[in-house]
Amino acid sequence: MIKEWDYLRVVACLSILLLHTSSWVIMEVGVEPEQTIYLFLRIALCYATPTFIVLSILILANRYHENIPRNFWSSRIQYIFIPYLVWAFVDALVVESIYQKGLLWEKYFDNIVYGEFVGWFVVVIMQLYVIFTLLTRFKWSIAWFLPLSVLVTLIHHTVILLPYPIFQENSIWLRFFFTGWLGYFAVAYAMGIYYAQIAALARKYRYATIVLVVLAAVFLYIRLLLGYIEVHSRRLDLIPFVISMVLLVIAWGQSLPYTKAVKVLSQYAFMIYLMHWEVLRLSTGWFVEHFDSTLVRVPLLLLWTLAVCLLLTKIISLLPFSQFIVGKIKKRTTQ
């Protein structure tokens, strides 16, 4: 594995964990901090889910843009989709054990079909895998596919905001329909094909990537001041921040040491993503009760959640058929 890819996966994973930790503290306390900077940081952290998607497609395009291996779909169903089904059930089971409304199977169905739990991004990625296979098989030119995909995504996010019942009634479907993510896919695909050149340029002009991140953050902050306060990963104004963050980590990750911590967190990132919500659901109340300050609650809860996810994943990985629960946990080597 190319080490800056692992760095990007780790940065995105920890960003999601920080975002959701702050979300659970807010839900438990019942009051969101009034500071504008706190809201801005929560919005900015939403870059992480699109970044996971970009990284996934970037790696595929870099490895398989000429030919797709025979086990492409079988491995992704086994190591990604089946764990998604398992943790959709775990989420439903935890919710039912807490609220005891007799809606276990209804909740499980909603989790799978409507993506009503934290693993919804898997539904997006599986759709984009289909697009990837079509793009590779029929050799569509990126020269027209990239601008068309960006246009489709812009139209998607513009149209769904129109005040028509069809969009309001189907908003839950539209949030993870592939057209809303096609722009990210096309950019990631192009980056994967030309990764060697892009990585070299990013490293050469690595200080410029810092400027890009700052400019994208300023743009996001201005949008916040103008009243766009929604905290979710489908915001169009996140696109510049996502791309600039990806370039930043690619640029600087090439020069950073490839530590054991990065390797481990990268290996476990998928399970941290799928598992952390349940740990937060069961743990946040205790941290809110025993600590008064948000500045104390959030980092301590984050570290606790991370440790629990790592430990549980390690234990589960020792069981037979663990790949159907935690996916593929393997050692990575740098390039």
Contacts in CASP RR format, 6 or more apart in sequence:
PFRMAT RR
TARGET T0000
AUTHOR 0000-0000-0000
METHOD contacts of the structure
MODEL  1
MIKEWDYLRVVACLSILLLHTSSWVIMEVGVEPEQTIYLFLRIALCYATP
TFIVLSILILANRYHENIPRNFWSSRIQYIFIPYLVWAFVDALVVESIYQ
KGLLWEKYFDNIVYGEFVGWFVVVIMQLYVIFTLLTRFKWSIAWFLPLSV
LVTLIHHTVILLPYPIFQENSIWLRFFFTGWLGYFAVAYAMGIYYAQIAA
LARKYRYATIVLVVLAAVFLYIRLLLGYIEVHSRRLDLIPFVISMVLLVI
AWGQSLPYTKAVKVLSQYAFMIYLMHWEVLRLSTGWFVEHFDSTLVRVPL
LLLWTLAVCLLLTKIISLLPFSQFIVGKIKKRTTQ
1 266 0 8 1.000
1 332 0 8 1.000
1 333 0 8 1.000
1 334 0 8 1.000
1 335 0 8 1.000
2 334 0 8 1.000
2 335 0 8 1.000
3 253 0 8 1.000
3 254 0 8 1.000
3 256 0 8 1.000
3 258 0 8 1.000
3 262 0 8 1.000
3 334 0 8 1.000
3 335 0 8 1.000
4 199 0 8 1.000
4 249 0 8 1.000
4 250 0 8 1.000
4 252 0 8 1.000
4 253 0 8 1.000
4 254 0 8 1.000
5 55 0 8 1.000
5 58 0 8 1.000
5 59 0 8 1.000
5 266 0 8 1.000
6 258 0 8 1.000
6 262 0 8 1.000
6 263 0 8 1.000
6 266 0 8 1.000
6 332 0 8 1.000
7 249 0 8 1.000
7 253 0 8 1.000
7 256 0 8 1.000
7 262 0 8 1.000
7 266 0 8 1.000
8 51 0 8 1.000
8 55 0 8 1.000
8 246 0 8 1.000
8 249 0 8 1.000
8 250 0 8 1.000
9 52 0 8 1.000
9 55 0 8 1.000
9 265 0 8 1.000
9 266 0 8 1.000
9 269 0 8 1.000
10 262 0 8 1.000
10 265 0 8 1.000
10 266 0 8 1.000
10 269 0 8 1.000
11 48 0 8 1.000
11 51 0 8 1.000
11 245 0 8 1.000
11 249 0 8 1.000
12 47 0 8 1.000
12 48 0 8 1.000
12 49 0 8 1.000
12 51 0 8 1.000
12 52 0 8 1.000
12 55 0 8 1.000
12 269 0 8 1.000
13 48 0 8 1.000
13 52 0 8 1.000
13 265 0 8 1.000
13 269 0 8 1.000
13 272 0 8 1.000
13 273 0 8 1.000
14 265 0 8 1.000
14 306 0 8 1.000
15 45 0 8 1.000
15 47 0 8 1.000
15 48 0 8 1.000
15 51 0 8 1.000
16 45 0 8 1.000
16 48 0 8 1.000
16 49 0 8 1.000
16 52 0 8 1.000
16 273 0 8 1.000
16 276 0 8 1.000
17 272 0 8 1.000
17 276 0 8 1.000
17 302 0 8 1.000
17 305 0 8 1.000
17 306 0 8 1.000
18 45 0 8 1.000
18 298 0 8 1.000
18 302 0 8 1.000
19 42 0 8 1.000
19 45 0 8 1.000
19 46 0 8 1.000
19 48 0 8 1.000
20 118 0 8 1.000
20 276 0 8 1.000
20 277 0 8 1.000
20 280 0 8 1.000
21 280 0 8 1.000
21 298 0 8 1.000
21 301 0 8 1.000
21 302 0 8 1.000
21 305 0 8 1.000
22 38 0 8 1.000
22 42 0 8 1.000
22 45 0 8 1.000
22 294 0 8 1.000
22 298 0 8 1.000
23 42 0 8 1.000
23 231 0 8 1.000
24 280 0 8 1.000
24 281 0 8 1.000
24 284 0 8 1.000
24 301 0 8 1.000
25 284 0 8 1.000
25 287 0 8 1.000
25 288 0 8 1.000
25 294 0 8 1.000
25 297 0 8 1.000
25 298 0 8 1.000
25 301 0 8 1.000
26 32 0 8 1.000
26 33 0 8 1.000
27 284 0 8 1.000
28 284 0 8 1.000
28 285 0 8 1.000
28 288 0 8 1.000
29 288 0 8 1.000
29 294 0 8 1.000
32 38 0 8 1.000
32 39 0 8 1.000
33 39 0 8 1.000
33 294 0 8 1.000
36 224 0 8 1.000
36 225 0 8 1.000
39 224 0 8 1.000
39 229 0 8 1.000
39 231 0 8 1.000
40 220 0 8 1.000
40 221 0 8 1.000
40 224 0 8 1.000
42 231 0 8 1.000
43 220 0 8 1.000
43 224 0 8 1.000
43 229 0 8 1.000
43 230 0 8 1.000
43 231 0 8 1.000
43 235 0 8 1.000
43 238 0 8 1.000
44 217 0 8 1.000
44 220 0 8 1.000
44 241 0 8 1.000
46 231 0 8 1.000
46 232 0 8 1.000
46 233 0 8 1.000
46 235 0 8 1.000
46 238 0 8 1.000
47 233 0 8 1.000
47 238 0 8 1.000
47 241 0 8 1.000
47 242 0 8 1.000
47 245 0 8 1.000
48 233 0 8 1.000
49 121 0 8 1.000
49 233 0 8 1.000
50 181 0 8 1.000
50 184 0 8 1.000
50 233 0 8 1.000
50 238 0 8 1.000
50 239 0 8 1.000
50 242 0 8 1.000
51 242 0 8 1.000
51 245 0 8 1.000
51 246 0 8 1.000
52 121 0 8 1.000
52 273 0 8 1.000
53 121 0 8 1.000
53 124 0 8 1.000
53 125 0 8 1.000
53 128 0 8 1.000
53 181 0 8 1.000
53 184 0 8 1.000
53 185 0 8 1.000
53 188 0 8 1.000
54 184 0 8 1.000
54 187 0 8 1.000
54 188 0 8 1.000
54 191 0 8 1.000
54 242 0 8 1.000
54 243 0 8 1.000
54 246 0 8 1.000
55 188 0 8 1.000
55 246 0 8 1.000
56 125 0 8 1.000
56 128 0 8 1.000
56 188 0 8 1.000
57 128 0 8 1.000
57 132 0 8 1.000
57 184 0 8 1.000
57 185 0 8 1.000
57 188 0 8 1.000
57 189 0 8 1.000
57 192 0 8 1.000
58 188 0 8 1.000
58 189 0 8 1.000
58 191 0 8 1.000
58 192 0 8 1.000
58 195 0 8 1.000
59 192 0 8 1.000
60 129 0 8 1.000
60 132 0 8 1.000
61 132 0 8 1.000
61 188 0 8 1.000
61 189 0 8 1.000
61 190 0 8 1.000
61 191 0 8 1.000
61 192 0 8 1.000
61 193 0 8 1.000
61 195 0 8 1.000
62 192 0 8 1.000
62 193 0 8 1.000
62 195 0 8 1.000
64 72 0 8 1.000
64 132 0 8 1.000
64 136 0 8 1.000
65 136 0 8 1.000
65 189 0 8 1.000
65 192 0 8 1.000
65 193 0 8 1.000
66 136 0 8 1.000
67 136 0 8 1.000
68 132 0 8 1.000
68 133 0 8 1.000
68 136 0 8 1.000
68 137 0 8 1.000
72 133 0 8 1.000
73 129 0 8 1.000
73 133 0 8 1.000
75 328 0 8 1.000
76 126 0 8 1.000
76 129 0 8 1.000
78 323 0 8 1.000
78 324 0 8 1.000
78 327 0 8 1.000
79 323 0 8 1.000
79 327 0 8 1.000
79 328 0 8 1.000
80 122 0 8 1.000
80 125 0 8 1.000
80 126 0 8 1.000
80 270 0 8 1.000
80 327 0 8 1.000
81 122 0 8 1.000
81 126 0 8 1.000
82 324 0 8 1.000
82 327 0 8 1.000
83 270 0 8 1.000
83 271 0 8 1.000
83 274 0 8 1.000
83 324 0 8 1.000
83 325 0 8 1.000
83 326 0 8 1.000
83 327 0 8 1.000
84 112 0 8 1.000
84 119 0 8 1.000
84 122 0 8 1.000
84 123 0 8 1.000
84 274 0 8 1.000
85 112 0 8 1.000
86 324 0 8 1.000
86 325 0 8 1.000
87 117 0 8 1.000
87 119 0 8 1.000
87 274 0 8 1.000
87 275 0 8 1.000
88 108 0 8 1.000
88 111 0 8 1.000
88 112 0 8 1.000
88 115 0 8 1.000
88 117 0 8 1.000
88 119 0 8 1.000
89 108 0 8 1.000
89 111 0 8 1.000
90 278 0 8 1.000
91 107 0 8 1.000
91 111 0 8 1.000
91 117 0 8 1.000
91 118 0 8 1.000
91 277 0 8 1.000
91 278 0 8 1.000
92 104 0 8 1.000
92 105 0 8 1.000
92 107 0 8 1.000
92 108 0 8 1.000
92 111 0 8 1.000
92 117 0 8 1.000
93 104 0 8 1.000
94 278 0 8 1.000
94 281 0 8 1.000
94 282 0 8 1.000
95 107 0 8 1.000
96 102 0 8 1.000
96 103 0 8 1.000
96 104 0 8 1.000
96 107 0 8 1.000
98 281 0 8 1.000
107 116 0 8 1.000
110 116 0 8 1.000
111 117 0 8 1.000
114 172 0 8 1.000
114 173 0 8 1.000
115 123 0 8 1.000
115 172 0 8 1.000
115 176 0 8 1.000
116 172 0 8 1.000
117 277 0 8 1.000
118 273 0 8 1.000
118 274 0 8 1.000
118 276 0 8 1.000
118 277 0 8 1.000
119 273 0 8 1.000
119 274 0 8 1.000
120 175 0 8 1.000
120 176 0 8 1.000
121 176 0 8 1.000
121 273 0 8 1.000
123 176 0 8 1.000
124 176 0 8 1.000
124 178 0 8 1.000
124 181 0 8 1.000
127 176 0 8 1.000
127 177 0 8 1.000
127 178 0 8 1.000
127 181 0 8 1.000
128 178 0 8 1.000
128 181 0 8 1.000
128 182 0 8 1.000
128 185 0 8 1.000
130 178 0 8 1.000
131 178 0 8 1.000
131 182 0 8 1.000
131 185 0 8 1.000
132 185 0 8 1.000
132 189 0 8 1.000
134 140 0 8 1.000
135 145 0 8 1.000
135 189 0 8 1.000
142 186 0 8 1.000
142 189 0 8 1.000
142 190 0 8 1.000
142 193 0 8 1.000
145 186 0 8 1.000
145 189 0 8 1.000
146 183 0 8 1.000
146 186 0 8 1.000
146 187 0 8 1.000
146 189 0 8 1.000
146 190 0 8 1.000
148 186 0 8 1.000
149 182 0 8 1.000
149 183 0 8 1.000
149 185 0 8 1.000
149 186 0 8 1.000
150 182 0 8 1.000
150 183 0 8 1.000
150 186 0 8 1.000
150 187 0 8 1.000
152 179 0 8 1.000
152 180 0 8 1.000
152 182 0 8 1.000
152 183 0 8 1.000
153 179 0 8 1.000
153 180 0 8 1.000
153 181 0 8 1.000
153 182 0 8 1.000
153 183 0 8 1.000
153 184 0 8 1.000
154 236 0 8 1.000
155 179 0 8 1.000
156 174 0 8 1.000
156 177 0 8 1.000
156 179 0 8 1.000
156 180 0 8 1.000
156 182 0 8 1.000
157 180 0 8 1.000
157 234 0 8 1.000
157 236 0 8 1.000
159 167 0 8 1.000
160 167 0 8 1.000
160 171 0 8 1.000
160 174 0 8 1.000
161 167 0 8 1.000
167 174 0 8 1.000
174 180 0 8 1.000
175 234 0 8 1.000
178 185 0 8 1.000
180 234 0 8 1.000
184 239 0 8 1.000
184 242 0 8 1.000
187 243 0 8 1.000
191 198 0 8 1.000
191 246 0 8 1.000
192 198 0 8 1.000
198 247 0 8 1.000
198 250 0 8 1.000
199 250 0 8 1.000
199 254 0 8 1.000
202 209 0 8 1.000
202 247 0 8 1.000
202 250 0 8 1.000
202 251 0 8 1.000
202 254 0 8 1.000
203 250 0 8 1.000
203 251 0 8 1.000
203 254 0 8 1.000
203 255 0 8 1.000
205 251 0 8 1.000
206 248 0 8 1.000
206 251 0 8 1.000
206 252 0 8 1.000
206 255 0 8 1.000
209 244 0 8 1.000
209 247 0 8 1.000
209 248 0 8 1.000
209 251 0 8 1.000
209 252 0 8 1.000
210 248 0 8 1.000
212 240 0 8 1.000
212 244 0 8 1.000
212 247 0 8 1.000
212 248 0 8 1.000
213 241 0 8 1.000
213 244 0 8 1.000
213 245 0 8 1.000
213 248 0 8 1.000
215 240 0 8 1.000
215 244 0 8 1.000
216 240 0 8 1.000
216 241 0 8 1.000
216 243 0 8 1.000
216 244 0 8 1.000
216 245 0 8 1.000
217 241 0 8 1.000
219 237 0 8 1.000
219 240 0 8 1.000
219 241 0 8 1.000
220 237 0 8 1.000
220 238 0 8 1.000
220 240 0 8 1.000
220 241 0 8 1.000
223 237 0 8 1.000
228 235 0 8 1.000
228 237 0 8 1.000
258 334 0 8 1.000
263 331 0 8 1.000
263 332 0 8 1.000
264 310 0 8 1.000
265 272 0 8 1.000
266 332 0 8 1.000
267 329 0 8 1.000
267 330 0 8 1.000
267 331 0 8 1.000
267 332 0 8 1.000
268 309 0 8 1.000
268 310 0 8 1.000
268 313 0 8 1.000
268 314 0 8 1.000
268 329 0 8 1.000
270 326 0 8 1.000
270 327 0 8 1.000
271 309 0 8 1.000
271 313 0 8 1.000
271 326 0 8 1.000
271 327 0 8 1.000
271 329 0 8 1.000
272 306 0 8 1.000
272 309 0 8 1.000
272 310 0 8 1.000
272 313 0 8 1.000
275 309 0 8 1.000
275 312 0 8 1.000
275 313 0 8 1.000
276 305 0 8 1.000
276 306 0 8 1.000
276 309 0 8 1.000
279 304 0 8 1.000
279 305 0 8 1.000
279 308 0 8 1.000
279 309 0 8 1.000
280 301 0 8 1.000
280 305 0 8 1.000
283 301 0 8 1.000
283 304 0 8 1.000
283 305 0 8 1.000
283 308 0 8 1.000
284 301 0 8 1.000
287 297 0 8 1.000
287 300 0 8 1.000
287 301 0 8 1.000
287 304 0 8 1.000
288 297 0 8 1.000
291 297 0 8 1.000
291 300 0 8 1.000
313 326 0 8 1.000
313 329 0 8 1.000
316 322 0 8 1.000
316 325 0 8 1.000
316 326 0 8 1.000
317 326 0 8 1.000
317 329 0 8 1.000
319 325 0 8 1.000
322 329 0 8 1.000
END
